[in-house]
Every structure is written in C-alpha cells, then in structure tokens.
Amino acid sequence: MTLPNLDHLIAGWRGPVLAALLTLVAGLPSLMLLPPLDRDESRFAQATAQMLESHDFVDIRFQDEPRWKKPVGIYWLQAAAVALTSDVEDRDIAPYRLPSLLGAALAAWAAAWAGTALFGNRVGFLGGAILGTTLLLSTEAGIAKTDAVLCGATTLAMAALARIYMATQAGERPIRPHKLLFWLGLGLSILIKGPIGLLVVGLAIIALSIWDRDVKWLGRLGWGWGLPLVALMVGPWAIAITIATDGGFWREAIGGDLAPKIAGAHESHSGFPGMYLLLAPLLFFPSTLLLPAAVSTGWSRRAEPAIRFLVCWLVPGWLMFELAPTKLWHYTLPTFGALALLAAAALARPIGTVSRIVGAILAVLAAVLIIGVTVYGLTVYGTSTAQTWAALTIGTAAAAALVGAFLLLNRASITALLASLVFGITAHAALAGTIRQLRPLAIAPQLEKTLEAADLHPRQGRTPGPVAITGFHEPSFVFLTGRDTDLTDAQGAAEALAEGRPAIVEARDADAFRAASARLGVSGRAVGTVRGHNYSEGDDVSLTVYAPPPRPVSGAAAGADAGADR
C-alpha cells in the first residue's frame, strides 16, 4: 500500500476507527486462548460472577471475603458483558475479558483522535496503531482486570484535554463535546481504579501550566458542570458502599491497599527506580525501534505546543510510577498514549542516524527476550502441540525486529513500522497460542476436566458440592467451580468425602488425608491426578481427585428400584 493510499484510508474519522479495529485484532487472541489466570484476573471474574448470582451490585466479595481494594467500575462492566453475551453459570472467562478488549480499543481510538488534532491524520493513525499493538496493551486487552480499561479512560481524558489545550493555544474557544469527553474519561478512570487516572491527568495539567506559565486555559475546562458530572458518576456508588460496609470499604481501599503501596513494596511487588525504563523496549514491542526517535522528538521539538503537551503527559506520570515503591509491569500503561504519539510524530521528519541505530538494537534485544521466554516455556512446560505455536512466535518476533530494523536503517521509517506491526501482531497471537499449550501451567482447567469426566463437577448435578481442595487454593479454581468451593486442609477434605462430596488432595497432604479418612472411617476412589506448576506460588503440585464412596441405598429406595425393574 502506497502512502497516498494510506492517507486516503485514514482520512477523517476513519483513522481512529481503524486504529481501534487493529487493537481488537491484536488483543483478541489473548482473550480467546488464555485460560483463567491467577490471581488478579480470576479474583475480578469471580467477584463479578457473585454480583450476578447475588444481584448485589454494590458490595464486592470473593467467596465470603470482602474485596474492598478497587472501585466497582470494572465489575459493573464485566457484569454487563457477561449478561449480554453469556450466562454466569457457564464460567467462560472470555466474556469477562470483553471490557478490557474494548478499553484497549478506546485507548487506541483516543490516541489517534488526539494525534489527528495535534499532528494530522497520518501521525494520529500511526500513534493509535502503535499504542494498540504494544505488547503491554494488547496483552492487558485479553485479561479481565482494570488496566486496559483504565488506559482507555485516561487516554480519552488526555485526548480531550489535548484538543482543549490546542484550541486555547490557537486562541479558540474549546467546544463542549471535548469538555464532556474529558470529564467522562476522568470519571470513568476514578470508577475503575480510584485516583490513578486522576493523578496522571492532574500531573500533566500542573506540568503544562508551569511550563507555559499560564493557568488561564484551565478556566476553559467547564468546571461548573464537569465536577458535578464526575460526582454524579462516582457519588451514588460511593455513598451506597459506605453505607453497606459502614465505611469499611474506604478503610481497606485506602489504608489497606493504596497507603501500603505508597509507603513500601506492597505484597512483595517491589522494584527499583528506572525499572520501567528498562522494561520499555520489551513492553513497547513491536514499535520498540521508534523509542529513541520518540525521546529525541520530545527533546528537540519541545517548543512546539503539541510536543510539549505529550511530554507533560508522559514524564510526570512516568516519574510518579518510577518513584513509587510498589511496582508492577503494567503500572505505566496510562502514559503509553503519549509515548506512542511521540513515536508517531518522529515519523513526520527524517530520523537521525543515532536514533535509527539504537532503535534497531533495542528492537532486536526485545525480540531476543520474547524468543528466550518462549523457548524457556516450551522447554520446561511445553507439549508437542506447543512446538508449532512456539516456532511461529519465534519466527514472527524475529521478523518484526529484523525486518523493521533493516528498513529503519535504510531510512524507510514508516514501512519499517508497518512491517513490524504486522509481524508483531502475529507474534503476539502465536505467543497466546503457545501459552495455552503449556498445560502444566493450566492446573485449574485440568482439574475441572477431571471432575467433569468423573461426573463430579457440582455443575453437573450428579454429586453434591462443593468440591473440597487442599494445597491449590488459587482463584482460578474457585472461578471454575463456584463460590462455595471449599478451600481446606487434609481434615476438611476427608470430611468432604464423609459428606458425599468430591475432594482434591495435594501430594503434600496425602498422608494427613489418609489418616483423617481412617479416623472418619471413609474411603474415597481416586479418579485422576493432575500435575503442574503453580506459577503464583512457584511450586510444582500433584493433585489427586477423589470421588466420595457410594451412598448407601435405603430399603424403601431399593424396593422402589426393584418395582421399577419389574
């Protein structure tokens, strides 16, 4: 496709829409192929399932435990997706992931929409395409938790803010729809993950105002109706959850979740300042080759209002995440829209020699990391089926880096990017297929299949539940077998058998389970064993599924059966 044809294809509204569609293509394989993941995804999905089962859409719970860490927005979106496309009894993880996929598409659309106003149609489309196909966002798009939706909401707010800012820079009056989208994006980000999106937007506004030495433009944001709109979006649930939990939600969300993350490395998620900078080449793949050009553009063209806006979006937010003691790979995602647009803006002018060479090297290094992870997974946990997927992952990841690097070094920058995107999207899809075939990591789905094959799954209705399990107390198993799943010990597993319920016993509990069963005078029948690796704990596990002993048939029931036989 020649560039004039590309320009025609992405003209007007088509560029942002095409970027969003590309994001859907990039994220869909993860959504469809990955099993329920531990731990956050399955916790979110199970809490949503319980909302649908209980019809309590205010209080958030995982089994009987309060889950008062994040606001309710993601649960409402997941509940709506499941209600519209599936049944909660199916325990299919894909519908729970739909909000994440749509959130990622919204992020790409918003980035392209902002880029069109800042730099024109071509840069806008490329910026949205770069964001939507990054390894980080396209992966989060297929996982049922908050981060892709937060990225979508924050990027929407920043895109609207960009249009408002550029209008004030041109001496024009911002239009009301842009203000409305700004406040809607901000309100949605608060409903999804509390103050995170607000902090990214607020830091960008402060940085811009200080850089420009001008705060008058802030008066054009529509505060008089915008703040009430956000309050209307967030307030009713905030009041309801405060009443329902007697203030417990806020004590847990702020004192038990947010404050520890600020004070130290919460839940062992530690890292060092600069960690996200080192991860950027991998997480920005397959557009890694443009990272040096993006940084160079941000510095050399900082006098331009559009570039200045992107720098103020990127740098303060990124520094906030770098300085926070608690670190997870996806935390910087709300700033990736700015990085993607800076990379796209770099394509509007010739890229310098140093940026091209360093970009080519970084792209190859990122591909080597992806290939290394793929080979490791295949070697340690792989099956024969996984080999085909892994070979495709390795080949396309290498092609994304090598073809892109070759074209970039030969000054065909846009062609280099487009080639890298095509191969990169294919590599990401193949990686999802590879992970799906690493069966030792998919313990919960294997346990579910074993239960179903033996007619022991509570959903089948042939054996009373709930299932009791020792050792493997991961949310993915709870999601697949239901709220009442009995996470217990050896004594509890033996008692489950005595009550006529199935039990699953981890090998380390086997002796204690046999002793408890002997004391209770009960014996179970082993119907299968699942061996795998619990990646949440870092342990290998061996889980034996036991069917309860047959129920004694009463005399009346036996007589009735005999009469039926006659």
C-alpha positions in Angstrom: 0.0 0.0 0.0 1.5 3.4 -1.0 1.4 6.2 1.4 -1.1 8.3 -0.6 -3.5 5.3 -0.4 -2.8 5.0 3.3 -3.6 8.7 3.7 -6.9 8.3 1.9 -7.8 5.2 4.0 -7.2 7.0 7.3 -8.7 10.4 6.5 -11.1 12.0 9.0 -12.9 9.6 11.4 -11.5 6.5 9.7 -8.0 6.7 11.1 -9.1 6.4 14.8 -11.6 3.7 14.0 -9.0 1.8 12.0 -6.6 2.1 14.9 -9.3 0.7 17.3 -10.0 -2.2 15.0 -6.3 -3.0 14.7 -6.2 -3.1 18.5 -9.2 -5.5 18.6 -7.3 -7.8 16.2 -4.1 -7.6 18.4 -6.0 -8.3 21.7 -8.5 -10.9 20.6 -6.1 -13.9 20.6 -5.3 -13.5 24.3 -9.0 -13.1 25.1 -9.9 -16.3 23.3 -6.9 -18.5 24.0 -5.7 -17.9 27.5 -7.2 -19.9 30.4 -8.4 -18.1 33.5 -5.3 -16.6 35.1 -4.2 -16.3 38.7 -4.5 -14.4 40.7 -6.0 -11.0 39.9 -8.0 -11.9 36.8 -9.8 -14.8 38.4 -10.5 -12.7 41.5 -12.1 -10.0 39.5 -14.1 -12.5 37.4 -15.3 -14.5 40.5 -16.3 -11.3 42.3 -18.3 -10.3 39.2 -19.9 -13.7 38.9 -21.0 -13.4 42.6 -22.5 -10.0 41.8 -24.6 -11.6 39.0 -25.6 -14.5 41.2 -26.5 -12.5 44.3 -27.8 -9.4 42.4 -25.8 -7.3 44.9 -24.0 -4.8 42.6 -22.7 -2.6 45.4 -20.6 -4.8 47.8 -17.7 -6.6 46.2 -16.8 -10.0 47.5 -14.7 -13.0 46.6 -16.4 -16.0 48.2 -17.3 -14.7 51.7 -14.3 -12.3 51.9 -14.8 -8.6 51.2 -12.8 -7.4 48.1 -12.5 -3.8 49.0 -9.5 -2.7 47.1 -10.7 -1.2 43.9 -13.9 0.7 43.0 -16.8 -1.0 41.3 -16.5 0.2 37.7 -14.7 -2.9 36.3 -17.1 -5.3 38.0 -20.1 -3.4 36.5 -18.6 -3.5 33.0 -17.8 -7.2 33.3 -21.3 -8.0 34.7 -22.9 -6.2 31.7 -20.6 -8.0 29.3 -21.5 -11.4 30.8 -25.2 -10.6 31.0 -25.3 -9.6 27.3 -23.1 -12.3 25.8 -23.2 -15.4 28.1 -24.5 -16.9 31.3 -22.8 -16.7 34.6 -23.3 -20.5 35.1 -21.1 -21.2 32.1 -17.9 -20.0 33.8 -16.5 -18.9 30.5 -13.7 -16.4 31.1 -13.9 -14.7 27.6 -17.0 -12.5 28.3 -15.3 -11.2 31.4 -12.5 -10.0 29.3 -14.6 -8.0 26.8 -14.4 -4.7 28.8 -10.6 -5.0 28.7 -10.6 -5.5 24.9 -12.9 -2.6 24.4 -10.9 -0.4 26.8 -7.8 -1.1 24.8 -9.7 -0.2 21.6 -10.9 3.0 23.3 -7.3 3.9 24.2 -6.1 3.4 20.6 -9.1 5.4 19.2 -8.5 8.2 21.7 -4.7 8.4 21.0 -5.4 8.5 17.2 -8.1 11.1 17.7 -5.7 13.3 19.8 -2.9 12.7 17.3 -5.1 13.9 14.4 -5.6 17.2 16.1 -2.0 17.5 17.2 -0.2 16.4 14.0 -2.6 15.4 11.3 -4.3 12.2 10.1 -1.2 10.1 9.3 0.5 10.7 12.6 -2.7 10.3 14.5 -3.5 6.9 13.0 0.1 5.7 13.5 0.1 6.8 17.1 -3.1 4.9 17.8 -1.9 1.8 15.9 1.4 1.9 17.9 -0.4 2.1 21.2 -3.0 -0.5 20.4 -0.4 -3.1 19.3 2.2 -2.7 22.1 2.9 -6.0 23.8 1.7 -4.5 27.1 -1.7 -3.1 26.0 -2.6 -6.0 23.6 -1.8 -8.4 26.5 -3.9 -6.4 29.0 -6.7 -6.3 26.4 -7.1 -10.1 26.9 -7.1 -10.1 30.7 -10.2 -9.5 32.8 -8.9 -6.8 35.2 -8.7 -3.0 35.4 -5.6 -1.9 33.5 -6.7 -1.8 29.8 -10.0 -0.1 30.8 -8.0 2.4 32.9 -5.7 3.1 30.0 -8.8 3.7 27.8 -10.4 6.1 30.2 -7.2 8.0 31.0 -6.2 8.2 27.3 -9.7 9.5 26.5 -9.4 12.2 29.1 -6.0 13.2 27.9 -7.0 13.2 24.3 -9.9 15.5 25.0 -7.6 17.7 27.1 -5.2 17.8 24.2 -7.9 19.2 21.9 -8.9 21.7 24.6 -5.3 22.8 25.1 -4.6 23.2 21.4 -7.7 25.2 21.0 -6.7 27.6 23.7 -3.2 27.8 22.2 -4.8 28.9 18.9 -6.9 31.5 20.6 -10.1 29.5 20.0 -12.9 28.5 22.4 -12.9 24.8 23.2 -16.1 23.1 22.2 -18.4 21.5 24.8 -18.2 17.9 23.4 -14.4 17.9 24.0 -15.0 19.1 27.6 -17.7 16.4 28.1 -15.3 13.6 26.9 -12.6 15.0 29.3 -14.9 14.7 32.3 -16.4 11.4 31.3 -12.9 9.9 30.8 -11.9 11.3 34.2 -15.0 10.0 36.0 -14.7 6.5 34.4 -11.0 6.3 35.4 -12.0 7.0 39.0 -14.7 4.3 38.9 -12.1 1.9 37.5 -9.1 2.4 39.7 -9.6 5.3 42.0 -7.0 8.1 41.9 -4.5 6.7 39.4 -6.0 8.2 36.2 -6.7 11.5 38.1 -3.1 11.7 39.2 -1.8 11.2 35.6 -4.2 13.9 34.3 -3.5 16.2 37.2 0.3 16.0 36.9 0.0 16.7 33.2 -2.1 19.8 33.8 0.3 21.1 36.5 3.3 20.5 34.4 1.8 22.3 31.4 0.7 25.2 33.5 4.1 25.6 35.0 5.9 25.2 31.6 3.6 27.7 29.9 3.4 30.0 33.0 -0.2 30.2 32.3 -3.2 28.8 34.2 -5.9 30.8 32.4 -6.5 28.0 29.9 -7.7 25.8 32.8 -10.8 28.1 33.1 -12.0 26.6 29.8 -12.4 23.1 31.1 -16.0 23.5 32.2 -15.5 23.1 35.9 -19.0 24.3 36.8 -20.7 21.3 35.2 -17.8 18.9 34.8 -17.1 18.3 38.6 -20.9 17.7 39.2 -20.9 15.2 36.3 -17.9 13.3 37.9 -19.7 13.4 41.2 -22.8 12.1 39.6 -20.8 9.2 38.1 -19.0 8.2 41.2 -21.1 9.6 44.1 -24.1 7.2 44.2 -22.0 4.1 44.4 -19.6 5.8 46.9 -22.5 6.6 49.2 -24.0 3.1 48.8 -20.8 1.3 49.5 -20.1 3.5 52.5 -23.5 2.6 54.0 -23.3 -1.1 53.0 -19.9 -1.6 54.6 -20.1 1.0 57.4 -17.1 2.8 55.9 -15.1 -0.5 55.7 -14.5 -0.2 52.0 -12.6 3.1 52.4 -10.6 1.9 55.3 -9.5 -1.2 53.3 -9.1 0.6 49.9 -7.1 3.5 51.3 -5.5 2.1 54.5 -5.1 -1.5 53.3 -4.3 -1.1 49.6 -3.3 2.4 48.5 -1.3 3.6 51.5 0.9 0.5 51.7 1.8 0.8 48.0 2.9 4.4 48.6 4.8 3.6 51.8 6.6 0.5 50.6 6.6 -2.5 48.3 3.1 -3.9 48.8 2.6 -7.7 48.6 6.2 -8.2 47.6 5.7 -6.2 44.3 9.0 -4.3 44.7 11.2 -2.7 42.1 13.9 -0.1 41.7 13.7 3.4 40.2 14.4 3.0 36.5 12.7 -0.4 36.3 10.0 0.8 33.9 12.7 2.4 31.7 14.5 -0.9 31.3 11.2 -2.7 30.6 10.1 -0.2 28.0 11.8 -1.8 25.0 10.0 -5.1 25.7 6.6 -3.7 26.7 6.6 -1.3 23.7 7.3 -4.1 21.2 6.9 -4.3 18.2 7.3 -0.5 17.9 10.5 -0.6 20.0 12.6 0.6 17.1 11.0 4.0 17.4 11.6 4.5 21.1 14.9 6.5 20.7 13.3 8.7 18.0 10.3 9.3 20.3 12.7 10.5 23.1 14.7 12.6 20.6 11.5 14.2 19.3 10.3 15.0 22.8 13.5 16.9 23.5 14.3 18.6 20.2 10.8 19.7 19.4 9.7 20.6 22.9 9.0 24.2 22.0 6.0 23.0 19.9 2.8 23.1 21.9 1.7 19.6 20.7 5.0 18.0 21.7 5.1 20.0 24.9 1.6 18.5 25.8 2.8 15.0 25.2 6.0 15.5 27.2 3.9 16.8 30.1 1.6 13.8 29.8 4.5 11.3 29.7 7.2 12.5 32.0 5.5 13.4 35.3 3.3 10.4 35.3 6.2 8.1 34.4 8.3 9.6 37.2 5.4 9.0 39.6 5.4 5.3 38.8 9.2 5.1 38.9 9.4 6.6 42.3 6.6 4.6 43.9 8.0 1.7 45.9 5.3 -0.8 44.7 5.9 -1.7 41.1 4.1 -4.0 38.6 4.8 -4.2 34.9 1.6 -2.6 33.7 1.5 0.5 36.0 2.9 2.9 33.4 0.3 2.0 30.8 -1.8 5.2 31.2 1.3 7.1 29.9 1.8 4.9 26.9 -0.5 7.1 24.7 1.9 10.0 24.9 4.9 7.7 24.1 3.1 6.2 21.1 2.2 9.7 19.8 5.8 10.9 20.2 7.0 7.9 18.3 4.5 8.6 15.5 5.4 12.3 15.5 9.0 11.3 14.9 8.0 9.7 11.6 6.9 13.0 10.2 10.5 14.0 9.8 13.7 12.2 9.0 15.0 10.1 11.9 18.6 10.7 12.9 21.3 8.1 12.5 21.9 7.6 16.2 18.1 7.1 16.8 17.9 4.6 14.0 20.9 2.6 15.1 19.8 2.5 18.8 16.2 1.7 17.8 17.3 -1.2 15.7 19.4 -2.6 18.5 16.6 -2.2 21.1 14.1 -3.9 18.8 16.4 -6.9 18.3 17.0 -7.1 22.1 13.3 -7.0 22.8 12.7 -9.8 20.2 15.5 -11.9 21.8 13.7 -11.5 25.2 10.4 -12.7 23.7 12.2 -15.6 22.0 14.0 -16.5 25.2 10.8 -16.6 27.2 9.1 -18.7 24.5 12.0 -21.2 24.4 12.1 -21.4 28.2 8.3 -22.1 28.4 8.5 -24.7 25.7 11.5 -26.4 27.2 10.1 -26.6 30.8 6.3 -26.8 30.4 5.8 -27.4 26.7 4.0 -30.2 24.8 4.3 -31.3 21.2 1.3 -29.1 20.2 3.1 -26.1 21.7 6.1 -26.5 19.4 4.2 -25.3 16.3 2.9 -22.2 18.2 6.3 -21.6 19.6 8.0 -21.8 16.2 5.6 -19.3 14.9 6.2 -17.0 17.8 9.9 -17.2 17.4 9.8 -16.6 13.7 7.5 -13.7 13.7 9.1 -12.0 16.7 12.4 -12.2 15.0 10.9 -10.9 11.7 9.3 -8.0 13.5 12.7 -6.9 14.8 15.0 -7.8 11.9 12.8 -6.6 9.1 11.9 -3.5 10.9 15.5 -2.8 11.9 16.7 -3.3 8.3 14.1 -0.9 6.9 14.7 1.6 9.6 18.4 1.6 9.0 17.7 2.1 5.3 15.6 5.2 6.1 12.2 3.6 5.3 10.8 4.5 8.7 7.1 4.2 8.1 7.5 1.0 6.1 9.6 -0.3 8.9 6.9 0.4 11.4 4.1 -1.1 9.4 6.2 -4.3 8.8 7.0 -4.5 12.5 3.3 -4.1 13.4 2.2 -6.9 11.0 4.8 -9.4 12.3 4.4 -8.2 15.9 0.6 -8.8 16.0 1.2 -12.3 14.6 3.9 -12.9 17.2 1.6 -11.9 20.0 -1.2 -14.1 18.7 1.2 -17.0 18.5 2.5 -16.3 21.9 -1.0 -16.6 23.3 -1.4 -19.9 21.5 1.9 -21.1 22.9 0.9 -20.2 26.5 -2.4 -22.1 26.0 -0.5 -25.2 25.2 1.7 -25.0 28.3 -0.7 -27.4 30.1 1.3 -27.8 33.4 0.5 -24.1 34.0 -3.2 -24.6 33.5 -3.9 -26.5 36.6 -7.5 -25.3 37.3 -8.8 -26.2 33.8 -7.3 -29.6 34.0 -8.9 -30.2 37.4 -12.2 -29.1 36.0 -12.0 -31.5 33.1 -11.1 -34.4 35.5 -14.1 -33.6 37.7 -16.4 -33.5 34.6 -15.1 -36.7 33.2 -15.9 -38.4 36.6 -19.3 -36.7 36.8 -18.1 -35.0 40.0 -18.4 -31.3 38.9 -21.1 -29.5 41.0 -22.5 -28.0 37.8 -23.4 -31.5 36.5 -25.7 -32.0 39.5 -24.8 -35.7 40.0 -22.7 -35.3 43.1 -23.4 -32.8 45.9 -20.9 -30.0 46.2 -19.0 -28.0 46.9 -15.6 -29.5 45.9 -13.0 -29.6 48.7 -9.4 -28.9 47.7 -6.1 -28.8 49.6 -2.9 -27.1 48.7 -4.1 -25.4 45.4 -6.2 -22.5 46.7 -6.0 -20.4 43.6 -8.8 -18.1 42.5 -8.9 -19.7 39.0 -10.2 -23.0 40.5 -12.8 -21.1 42.6 -14.0 -19.3 39.4 -14.4 -22.6 37.5 -16.1 -24.5 40.3 -18.2 -21.8 42.0 -18.4 -19.5 45.1 -18.8 -22.3 47.6 -15.6 -24.1 46.6 -14.1 -25.4 49.9 -10.5 -24.3 50.2 -9.5 -26.6 53.1 -6.9 -28.9 54.6 -6.5 -32.6 54.8 -9.0 -33.0 57.6 -11.5 -30.9 55.7 -11.0 -33.0 52.5 -11.7 -36.2 54.5 -14.8 -34.7 56.0 -16.0 -33.7 52.5 -15.8 -37.3 51.4 -17.7 -38.4 54.5 -20.4 -35.9 53.5 -20.5 -37.4 50.0 -18.7 -34.6 48.3 -15.6 -34.8 46.0 -12.2 -33.9 47.3 -8.9 -32.9 45.7 -5.8 -33.6 47.7 -2.3 -32.2 47.1 0.5 -34.7 47.4 2.0 -33.0 50.4 -1.3 -33.5 52.3 -1.7 -37.1 51.2 -0.5 -38.8 54.5 -2.6 -36.4 56.7 -5.6 -37.0 54.4 -5.3 -40.8 54.7 -5.0 -40.6 58.5 -8.1 -38.3 58.7 -10.0 -40.6 56.4 -9.2 -43.6 58.5 -10.4 -41.8 61.7 -13.7 -41.0 60.0 -14.0 -44.5 58.5 -14.4 -43.2 55.0 -12.5 -44.1 51.8 -12.6 -42.3 48.5 -11.9 -43.5 45.0 -9.1 -41.8 43.1 -10.4 -40.8 39.6 -7.4 -38.9 38.3 -4.3 -36.9 39.1 -3.3 -33.5 37.8 0.3 -32.5 37.9 1.5 -29.0 37.1 3.3 -25.8 38.2 1.5 -23.3 40.4 3.1 -20.1 39.0 1.5 -17.9 41.7 3.5 -19.8 44.4 6.4 -21.0 42.3 5.7 -24.7 43.3 5.1 -27.9 41.5 1.9 -29.6 42.6 0.4 -33.0 42.2 -3.4 -33.1 42.9 -5.4 -36.3 43.2 -9.2 -36.1 42.6 -11.2 -38.4 44.9 -14.8 -39.4 44.3 -16.9 -40.0 47.5 -17.9 -43.5 48.4 -21.3 -44.6 47.0 -24.2 -43.6 49.1 -26.0 -46.5 50.9 -29.3 -47.2 49.4 -32.2 -47.3 51.8 -34.6 -50.2 52.0 -37.5 -48.2 50.6 -35.4 -46.9 47.8 -34.2 -50.4 47.0 -37.8 -51.7 46.9 -38.8 -48.9 44.6 -36.0 -49.7 42.3 -36.9 -53.4 42.3 -40.5 -52.4 41.5 -39.3 -50.2 38.7 -37.3 -53.1 37.3 -40.4 -55.3 37.2 
